[in-house]
Amino acid sequence: MKSTGRTRGILLATLCLGLLGVMPIISASRPGDFDALAFALFLSLWQLVFSLPALLLEKRMTAAGKPAAPGAGLKARAVVVATGMIFGFSTYLYVLAVEKAGAISFAIAVQAYPLFAILWETMFLGRRKSVTELSCTGVLIATMYFLGTGGTWRIEGMTIWFLLALSVPFLWSVAHVILKEVLNKTPVTPNQVVFSRVLVSSLFLGVCLLVTAGPDTIIAAATDLRFQSAALLMGFVYYLELIVWFHAATYIDVSLASSVTVPAPLVTTFLALLLLGETAESYQLIALAIVVVSLLGLIAAGHRKAPA
């Protein structure tokens, strides 16, 4: 049964691969009439719309089931509210980082996710990592530094926008590791988690946009057809990726699930060259190749550690 669950988790994580590869392209293609915060808000609202039918269907199917223990439910709600705010902030940073750092550099930077996931799993969940995993992690850290300095290895070459891009997988890793423990220890389902976190994210981003831009901007963005079309598409793909991801995380470690998405930057790079007219610099291609090899090493190490 463990082997079947592990295979299922890897297959679900593989589906995330294509979705993650497309998302930066959709974000980079958004109309420029409104800023990143407005786009983050409305893509979150569309996620909320897409998540509602699945949640209602799930409630109908489990209406006769045994209710969760009150303590577990309260703990799960508190975690979802906290992580929902983290996800809301990271959604804004995602859109902004794609705009400022470029789709290719951003897609590679997001692959730093396993570094942070491994760190939290080791520090707080007591999961010891092998020499191979630690070696691959070290190579990834060096590669991210190389990419962040534009291939120069000089600290002055590090841009604030690349650091901003790195903050996205950092925030994701914190929230995902916490949510994985909730999914494992409470009756909360992935659909409930996604709906709740998107609801919190939307409220958080809505307040931020209202305070910084005012109601007129929100109304204008809500009635702009081109802007809403892009937000709808991004919201749908993002929602689908979230559902698939959380289901995958119930079967395998977060670090392994994220490692399966290794080729996502290849998808993004190809589409960015084809659709956005971006140029892939030599240092980006070198960094991408090293990242792919290192993350494949993490996958192999995870397989060797897994129980038969």
TIZA-504579 format. One record per residue: x, y, z of N, C-alpha, C, CB in turn. Coordinates in steps of 0.001 Angstrom, whole numbers, plus 500000, padded with zeros to 6 digits. Glycine has a CB too. Example, Ala and Ser with C-alpha at 12.3 -4.5 7.8 and 13.67 -1.06 7.14 Angstrom:
513190494310507800512300495500507800513200496700507800511308495527509046 512850497750507080513670498940507140512900500030507870514084499402505725 
This chain:
500826498791500000500000500000500000500865501267500000499063500002501219 501982501231500749502868502382500779503450502653499398503988502167501793 503807501564498695504371501707497355503349502309496397504854500349496829 502083501876496500501024502416495642500796503894495920499720501638495843 500766504260497203500578505657497571501724506531497103500419505784499062 502936506001497198504112506749496755504053506991495247505407505995497128 503682505951494490503567506091493036502507507119492677503234504740492387 501385507066493386500304508021493134500772509449493413499073507685494000 501507509622494495502013510947494831502961511491493775502711510908496164 503834510634493255504784511060492227504059511416490929505824509958491967 503025510643490578502255510942489369501526512282489494501245509817489088 500963512538490663500286513815490877501277514973490825499549513810492222 502451514769491412503476515811491370503934516069489937504674515419492244 503952515024489120504337515180487719503332516043486963504464513813487048 502053515897487294501039516753486683501287518219487030499633516330487140 501766518442488250502100519810488659503193520404487780502542519834490123 504049519540487254505159519974486407504681520869485267505893518764485843 503721520376484495503230521157483368502536522431483803502292520333482541 501760522347484881501040523520485369502005524595485849500088523129486496 503035524187486583504022525142487080504808525777485940504975524458488051 505041525013484881505776525548483747505014526624482994506129524444482811 503697526508482974502853527448482231502542528707483034501555526771481824 502467528588484351502009529705485180502809530998485016502046529299486606 504156530973485009504887532237484820504595532901483478506373531992484940 504318532097482456504012532652481140502681533398481174503975531536480075 501688532812481827500383533478481946500530534782482718499352532553482645 501276534729483824501471535924484644502198537020483871502251535575485911 503245536631483126504015537614482358503210538205481211505280536979481817 502174537505480778501360537956479641500184538822480071500848536761478864 500044539094481349498892539864481814498931541286481249498855539900483357 497761541894481029497713543291480579498380544204481608496248543738480337 499053545225481131499808546093482032499035547272482578500997546595481338 497718547261482411496916548397482865496812548483484386495532548312482271 496986547348485062496873547317486519498113546637487095495572546576486966 498415546946488350499666546456488923499554545013489408500094547349490070 500673544511489943500766543114490369499796542794491499502183542796490806 499568543747492394498673543500493521497241543275493043498722544671494509 496794544063492076495441543888491535495302542528490852495105545019490540 496320542127490096496267540834489417496255539697490430497458540679488458 497070539833491488497111538803492529495752538664493208498192539133493573 495088539790493468493769539744494101492755539023493222493279541158494409 492664539404491963491608538844491125491888537412490698491417539700489906 493149537043490535493401535618490259493042534779491479494886535384489864 493223535350492682492827534644493904491312534521493998493373535367495141 490608535575493607489144535513493614488630534471492625488550536886493282 489263534361491469488868533332490512489187531941491044489566533555489169 490282531802491764490564530521492422489436530157493378491909530580493180 488947531163494088487854530945495032486609530451494304487543532237495806 486315531054493173485154530642492371485302529199491905484976531572491155 486490528847491412486709527491490895486717526443492005488021527430490129 487109526841493204487206525869494295485861525580494953488178526365495336 484891526481494810483607526327495497482825525089495058482766527549495270 482667524788493759481904523590493371482479522302493944481851523480491866 483793522157493912484417520942494444484177520819495941485922520936494151 484217521954496645483986521936498087482548521539498398484301523306498700 481582522105497674480173521778497905479881520314497584479272522686497063 480467519808496504480280518404496141480861517492497211480928518105494783 482011517850497712482647517048498751481804517042500023484055517578499049 481217518176500369480383518250501569479135517390501423479988519701501858 478557517369500235477375516533500006477715515050500138476782516814498619 478890514674499646479290513267499655479655512785501055480466513053498716 480078513717501919480521513330503261479562513806504346481908513883503531 478352514221503945477398514781504910477062513802506018476125515201504205 477042512509505682476680511496506674477883510993507460475997510331505997 479051511526507166480258511049507832480377511573509246481477511442507045 481332511032509974481564511436511361482277512774511393482383510371512118 481780513755512169482428515062512200483791514995512874481545516069512917 484627515954512504485975516000513086485900516438514542486891516960512284 486905516060515291486987516479516686487138517981516757488155515785517406 486443518655517736486484520110517806487888520669517911485682520578518966 488739520034518731490098520538518891490870520521517602490830519740519920 490758519394516860491468519277515590490968520308514597491310517873515013 489639520526514594489084521491513661489571522899513935487586521454513713 489616523286515208490083524616515568491544524803515199489885524863517052 492345523793515446493766523877515105493947524015513603494521522643515619 493192523227512843493295523277511387492882524650510862492427522181510748 491818525216511441491361526530510988492412527605511264490038526899511673 493014527540512438494046528521512783495231528438511830494519528312514222 495625527213511495496746527018510573496401527543509189497131525535510493 495179527264508718494773527702507379494706529224507297493410527095507006 494226529883508356494181531347508351495594531921508264493465531873509617 496502531399509077497880531899509076498559531652507735498686531239510196 498433530426507237499087530109505967498388530787504792499116528597505752 497090531046504929496379531764503873496946533157503664494898531854504203 497309533826504743497933535141504628499317535026503996498031535812506008 500047533972504361501361533748503743501206533530502244502075532534504389 500245532692501866500017532423500449499550533676499705498989531304500286 498725534487500351498278535718499711499447536635499393497278536440500597 500337536798500369501516537639500160502420537049499088502293537810501470 502589535716499105503459535070498118502869535163496705503688533597498496 501534535187496590500905535348495277501236536712494682499380535173495383 501185537732495518501572539073495062503038539101494643501319540116496169 503911538509495471505335538482495142505595537677493874506138537899496303 504814536622493659504937535802492447504735536667491204503912534637492465 503618537379491168503291538206490002504334539304489811501887538827490154 504737539934490913505714541022490837507084540515490392505834541721492192 507503539361490916508820538818490580508897538379489123509151537645491490 507820537783488597507800537415487173507962538664486312506481536675486809 507290539732486716507356540993485964508760541594485999506346542000486525 509395541605487165510667542302487338511887541446487000510781542788488749 511851540166487368513013539298487150512969538596485801513104538266488251 511781538507485184511624537779483932511176536353484190512926537787483141 510426535796483252509841534466483439510901533382483576508923534134482280 512001533472482803513015532416482823513757532387484155514010532611481676 514297533536484582515018533582485861514099533223487021515624534975486087 512852533688486953511914533363488023511664531865488093510595534107487820 511443531242486928511153529805486902512300528989487479510863529349485477 513530529423487227514686528712487790514783528971489287515997529146487086 514542530216489701514632530563491122513636529778491959514403532053491317 512452529532491413511429528782492144511901527365492455510124528736491339 512848526846491678513362525507491932514224525440493190514159525033490742 514421526581493843515079526579495152514156526033496228515536527990495525 512914525805495877511914525304496831512401524113497652510659524915496093 512982523066497034513424521920497842514452522285498904513999520862496948 515254523322498641516238523745499639515540524139500932517086524920499109 514497524938500800513769525395501977512942524266502593512864526572501613 512325523430501746511528522315502263512397521345503057510830521576501113 513586521048502533514521520164503241514932520783504571515770519883502376 515176522088504561515572522784505790514507522642506867515835524267505507 513232522924506513512160522848507514511908521406507958510867523454506952 511951520463507024511725519061507389512812518557508332511674518182506131 514034519029508141515145518608508997515071519274510365516484518933508331 514799520580510375514823521339511624513619521056512517514886522812511323 512423520994511917511209520947512727510484519605512716510278521996512264 510710518797511675510022517509511592510940516339511888509413517337510225 512215516615512138513153515569512519513473514568511431512628514850513677 513362514964510175513653514048509073515101514232508634512682514284507881 515917513250508920517340513325508613517561513115507118518132512281509432 518504513854506573518813513775505151520146513061504930518850515180504531 520242512356503803521442511580503490522556512490502979521124510494502449 523755511914502860524894512663502331524611513127500902526175511801502371 523979512263500114523647512627498730522692513812498690523027511430497992 521674513783499530520715514885499568521387516186499989519566514557500519 522251516104500986522956517302501449523912517827500382523725517002502740 524558516912499649525475517326498579524721518041497461526227516107498011 523597517457497056522776518087496014522251519439496476521603517175495626 521923519523497756521449520785498312522533521849498232520996520597499761 523763521474498567524886522410498480525106522917497064526151521752498985 525008522016496097525160522410494688524050523379494286525144521164493764 522831523115494744521707523997494425521911525395495001520402523403494953 522407525461496218522658526763496842523680527553496029523153526584498295 524777526889495647525811527552494852525262528006493498527008526614494647 524411527174492908523848527509491595522910528703491681523104526308491011 522115528771492750521219529907492919522017531201493097520288529682494122 523134531108493797523999532284493950524557532702492585525161531989494946 525014531712491809525545531968490465524491532640489587526021530654489811 523270532134489635522184532704488837521833534105489308520948531809488901 521780534278490626521409535574491185522402536678490877521254535458492658 523677536316490699524701537316490372524865537503488871526034536918490981 523965536917488097524042537056486650525220536328486045524112538494486283 525672535259486717526783534470486212528148535041486516526647534312484763 528219536079487355529504536737487636530169536233488912529302538229487737 529406535610489806529863535173491128530176536353492048531098534291490987 529932537587491608530222538759492441528950539196493157530798539927491583 529062539414494454527896539729495267527205541004494795528298539866496724 527990541946494252527375543190493789526482542974492569528450544210493461 526638541810491936525782541500490793524418540962491192526463540507489904 524233540652492474522960540123492964521885541204492901523106539592494409 520780540902492238519714541887492096518624541665493141519116541829490687 517965542743493504516875542666494470515716541855493910516399544071494859 515558541871492579514432541156491979514633539648492028514230541603490537 515884539199491936516129537763492070515879537322493509517574537411491639 516298538142494465516022537827495869514517537808496117516708538851496806 513806538709495454512347538713495559511775537409495017511750539915494801 512338536939493890511887535668493316512140534515494276512591535401491980 513279534525494963513591533465495926512651533483497125515028533600496401 512099534653497436511196534731498591509909533947498354510861536191498904 509540533741497082508308533011496775508412531545497193507991533107495278 509439530786496738509546529399497215509809529302498708510645528683496472 510455530324499277510672530330500728509330530337501460511523531555501150 508445531239501070507130531324501714506296530085501428506384532575501244 506346529592500195505623528362499863506057527210500758505841527992498394 507365527062500938507875525915501698507409525953503143509399525879501648 507407527136503733506936527273505113505477526834505216507095528732505603 504640527375504335503209527070504389502912525617504038502449527985503451 503595525081503028503310523712502596503695522674503642504035523419501306 504841522860504283505264521904505309504277521905506474506686522238505811 503808523092506865502816523181507940501517522493507530502546524654508308 501055522780506315499797522206505847499876520704505653499384522856504559 501038520197505279501182518745505130500924518052506462502590518385504602 501444518620507544501219518024508860499743518087509247502072518731509920 499060519173508861497627519281509140496860518211508374497101520685508772 497193518030507094496510517033506272496734515628506799496981517124504831 497912515385507366498235514048507864497583513749509215499737513893507981 497339514777510027496923514559511407495466514925511686497803515341512315 494781515569510744493389515959510961492539515503509781493269517494511159 491205515522509940490314515110508849490164516156507742488957514790509407 490918517248507793490798518293506782491224517755505420491647519523507166 490429518038504384490724517552503034491455518630502227489419517129502311 492136518233501143492789519225500286491826520286499763493454518536499122 490595519895499398489619520871498913489294521916499972488343520165498474 489125521463501211488837522396502298490011523335502544488501521632503579 491215522781502498492413523591502715492549524650501626493667522701502752 492388524232500368492552525165499253491500526270499309492466524419497913 490229525907499528489176526917499586489437527903500722487801526253499764 489783527384501882489998528245503047491190529168502852490201527402504297 492292528627502328493489529454502160493287530497501076494699528585501827 492537530154500001492278531136498949491319532213499449491702530448497695 490360531827500284489450532800500880490227533799501729488379532093501729 491103533283502587491918534161503433492838535027502578492748533332504435 493454534422501564494348535170500674493607536309499983494966534234499627 492390536027499508491607537041498806491250538202499727490336536423498229 490841537882500949490519538931501917491752539770502235489949538319503206 492876539104502437494132539792502753494547540719501609495252538767503039 494546540196500383494948540997499228493943542106498940495107540109497999 492643541822499175491620542834498958491801544032499874490249542238499161 492097543766501135492338544854502089493573545650501674492513544296503527 494633544941501281495873545611500866495633546521499662496957544571500530 494891546030498664494634546837497467493711548007497784494023545973496358 492733547776498643491814548850499024492562549983499717490704548310499941 493492549621500593494254550624501344495235551368500445495007549963502500 495903550636499544496964551246498732496477551921497456497965550207498370 495365551435496889494917551973495595493510552543495617494986550903494556 492704552138496589491354552667496692490322551865495920491336554072496219 489047552097496202487962551316495578487834551541494075486649551654496237 488212552728493580488078552995492145488943552044491320488458554449491837 490138551745491808491030550824491102490447549421491082492419550808491754 489868549006492192489266547672492269488105547555491290488786547373493704 487267548581491234486120548565490316486590548554488864485207549784490568 487592549370488564488107549433487196488692548091486763489170550531487077 489440547460487657490031546157487338488954545092487179491025545736488427 487927545169488013486850544171487972486041544246486686485926544351489162 486022545401486042485208545580484834486034545589483551484426546868484932 487332545330483659488201545282482482488232543851481945489644545779482826 487658543632480765487498542281480224488837541599479960486692542329478942 489796542295479353491101541695479057491826541310480336491964542660478236 491783542197481300492445541937482577491808540747483282492388543178483477 490470540702483285489771539614483957489968538279483241488291539932484057 490107538315481927490361537074481185491698536467481594490340537335479665 492717537317481720494032536838482149493988536343483592495081537949482005 493276537082484452493163536676485853492405535361485984492467537766486671 491360535187485174490584533940485192491453532751484796489372534045484247 492210532900483717493070531803483258494124531458484300493747532170481932 494761532482484853495779532250485871495161531625487116496489533560486231 493976532102487493493300531558488663492942530099488495492062532348488957 492481529725487302492117528329487052493338527415487112491432528196485691 494413527794486418495621526962486397496229526872487797496659527533485398 496253527988488507496808528013489862495973527129490790496862529465490404 494634527224490682493762526397491519493991524915491247492289526754491277 494058524559489978494272523158489617495608522658490166494225522980488089 496630523497490061497946523112490584497900522918492096498999524170490221 497164523777492794497056523665494251496399522354494664496264524843494815 495274522030494030494557520803494374495433519583494125493253520695493568 496050519539492963496909518398492627498085518326493590497416518502491169 498653519492493909499811519515494804499466518981496191500359520933494918 498378519460496765498031519035498117497681517552498170496868519860498641 497075517028497122496836515586497072498160514833497005495950515223495861 499107515345496216500424514700496124501130514716497475501297515401495064 500993515833498204501687515979499480501127515077500574501621517409499932 499949514491500355499420513539501333500058512160501177497904513429501194 500756511937500073501362510628499803502885510624499945500991510175498412 503545511743499662505012511777499688505490513044500383505592511697498253 506775513066500776507353514239501413507265515447500488508809513973501808 507130516625501099507071517854500323508330518026499479506883519058501245 509494517709500059510744517879499319510797516974498096511937517596500224 510305515734498214510298514826497067509263515270496036510011513384497521 508088515677496504507045516131495580507529517322494760505767516504496351 508224518248495418508724519419494703509841519051493742509214520468495687 510628518029494096511729517617493228511237517006491924512617516629493949 510051516398491950509500515782490742509196516839489676508225514989491080 509000518077490105508683519151489153509939519757488532507878520244489846 511041519032488581512330519521488086512267520179486707513299518389488038 511660519554485695511722520148484348510813521352484128511380519113483345 510112521822485136509199522953484943509884524171484313508587523351486274 511116524538484729511769525683484085512044525465482601513063525990484787 512214524209482189512410523934480765511157524300479976512768522451480541 509997523960480543508726524315479909508590525832479839507532523700480683 508885526498480960508784527956481007509745528613480028509057528461482420 510991528125479992511992528704479091511566528588477637513344528024479290 511098527410477251510662527200475870509518528141475515510232525740475656 508531528242476403507373529094476130507743530574476165506262528813477138 508676530946477056509106532348477131509827532764475856510020532567478348 510657531881475325511349532169474067510359532247472909512413531097473781 509374531366472928508423531267471822507364532364471851507749529918471847 506838532651473051505675533531473157505991534934473665504669532908474054 506993535054474532507276536343475159508448537078474531507544536146476614 509211536389473687510371537025473071511527537238474025509975538330472490 511542536536475160512665536649476085513897535967475500512307536035477453 515068536390475975516330535798475541516924534996476684517324536887475063 517301533760476403517935532918477418519439533153477390517607531412477185 519976533745478457521416533990478544522141532685478848521733535052479628 523439532657478516524225531430478715524273531028480182525648531617478185 524391532008481093524465531673482510523146531080483002524826532914483332 522027531503482412520736530931482786520641529467482359519592531740482159 521122529166481161521083527788480667522011526890481475521465527739479185 523186527424481848524113526655482688523468526363484040525451527422482881 522883527404484639522232527231485942521084526242485849521724528575486472 520310526329484776519179525425484599519642523977484509518386525801483348 520709523724483754521227522358483609521692521803484952522386522326482599 522397522625485728522894522172487031521734521914487988523860523212487635 520733522791487954519560522620488817518842521315488495518594523809488660 518661521030487213517978519799486810518723518576487323517842519733485284 520041518542487126520844517396487572520784517256489091522312517547487109 520889518363489805520878518326491268519541517838491812521190519704491831 518449518309491223517139517894491704516841516444491347516063518798491135 517346515993490213517222514567489896517995513731490912517733514279488464 519114514263491386519858513587492446519052513489493725521161514309492716 518294514538494041517428514504495222516336513455495077516803515878495464 515772513349493880514742512339493642515311510941493836514158512483492229 516489510700493259517123509384493384517418509058494839518416509329492563 517893510047495589518189509830497003516917509538497781518903511046497597 515824510236497427514547509983498086514034508585497827513523510984497637 514225508075496616513815506708496282514596505690497104514014506438494783 515888505917497276516714504959498021516328504919499492518195505311497883 515876506076500024515503506123501438514123505552501701515561507539501936 513269505543500665511875505126500858511795503662501244511055505376499590 510891503309502202510719501912502570510105501125501438509863501789503813 510443499854501344509919499006500270508440498739500487510696497677500192 
